[in-house]
Amino acid sequence: MNTELRLYRHLPRHDSTAPSAVTIGNFDGVHRGHQAILARVRTQADALGLVPTVMTFAPHPRAFFARKGQRPELVPTQISSLRDKAALLAQQGMRQIVVQRFDQSLADMSAEDFILRLLVQGLNTRWLLVGEDFRYGHKRSGDIDLLRRLGQEHGFTVQTLADVGDDQGQRISSSALRTALAVGNLERSSELLGAPYRIGGHVIHGQKLGRDLGFPTLNVRVPEPCAARSGIYVVRVHGLGPDPLPGVASLGVRPTVTRNGALLLETHILDRRVDAYGKLVCVEFLEFLRDEESFPDLTTLIAAIHQDVQGARDYFASHGL
């Protein structure tokens, strides 16, 4: 079976009419609740000879309506960049990802058109899995009944999935994950994700200030608005060799050195000089050390970095790499 991942930004697909097993959602973070959904899609796709497929939206519909209503505070924070989300979906066995642009014309599309244009003509859907409360189409007028009715007409089956709970019976959701990340509770975020929280990306050129201070960093752009709390973290870096490397990272806007910096993830690898420009790395968050602070001068900043590096060393001394 072809295992390569195909990403589509427009439907119908330009290179395929293969029938699909589809699920629809934002899948931000691809947490354990999402993983249960994707496992069912994968199983059904295998059983029925279909292509396992996720349809997701960019921007998040809530972000679209928040901006339209000039309520930026209602824009949900982002857990994963599109690159990270695609990689996580591929890990879960998905072979097609549709990143459907959420704009006014999609918001105005009737529920029937949503089904016919996106699911039937767009993906040749034969099997569909959605949450029990899934709504779609203009003013969220489409429901499960309409999906089932049109599914019978157009040859696809509809199944629904109840919420997935954690070991304590609490719902596993992107909102719960955003809350854990916002307060720096990495133990809870790991529980919800089934793995440590990660940010991946290509290493970009920074201001080289870390190097001048004696702490060179690998700089990676992060999704904005980022769900993770700004601050200093103990991290592991993957992608620079056969084994992960220990590090300490700052997620934030660097208030001591710049007035209007963009959000950046700057990672200092412990005891190793690496040339990583342009390389694709994945930074895994292990422990929250402290909040980002603005220091009165560089001397105080350097003293704080020394303390952060010691914090990371202590962590690895007791937990190992």
C-alpha positions, 0 to 999 in steps of 0.5 A: 500500500502507498504510505506517502502523505499527500496534502491538499489545499483545494478540493477536488483532489488534482491527482486522485479519485481514490475512495476515502475514509474521512474524519473532520476536525481541527486536530490541534495537538493530535492528543490521545482523544484525536489518536482514538479517532484516527485509529478507528479511521485507519482500521476502517480504511484498511478493512474497506480498502480506502485511503485514511484521510483527515479534513482540517481547517485553516484558520481555525473557524473560531479564529476566523469568527473572532477576527471577523467580530474584532474579538482577538482575545477569542482566537484560540492559541495554537498547539501545533504548527501545520508542519507538526500537525501533518507529521503527527497525523502521518505518524497515526497512519493518515495518508491524505490531509485536506487543509480546507481554507476557512473563509467567508465563502466556506462559512456561507456554504449550505450544509448540503453543499458542504457534503456534496462539494467537499465530501462526495465530489472532493474526496469520494468519501465512502466512510465518515467518522465525526464527533456526536456534536459535529456541526457544519455548513452555514450557521452550523445548520448541518447535523448528523441526521443530514449526513446520514441521509445524504450518505445513503444517497451518495454511498457513504456510511456515517459513524460517530464517536463519543468523547474520549476520557483520561484515566480519571474519566475527564474528557481529553480535549484540545481546550484541556491541553491548551490550559495545561500548556498555558500554565506550564503543566507539562506533566498534564500535557504529556498525559493528554498527548501521550508524549512530551509536548514538542515544537518542530521547525527549521533552525533560522538565523537569530541576532547571534546575541546568545553566541556573544553572551557565551550561550549560542542558541538554535532558533525556531519559529513557533505557531502564533498565538502559541499555546505554550506558556512563555518562559524557560524550559528544560528540553531535548532536541531531536534531529541533530544526530542519532540521539537526542541532545540535552538543552535549555530553551527560552520561549518568548519575545526576549524582552531584555534585548529587544522592544518588539520581538517576534515570539521565538524558541531559542534553545541552548544545547548543553556542552556541545557546539553544533552547526544546525542552520537550516536543519529540521529539529524537534524540541521536546519540552520536559520541565518548566523552569521559570517565567520569561523576565526582563532584566535591567542589564546583560550582566543580570541576564547572563547570571540568570542564564547560568542558573537556568543551565544549572537547572537543566543539568540538575534535571538531566542528572536525576532523570537521565536523557 
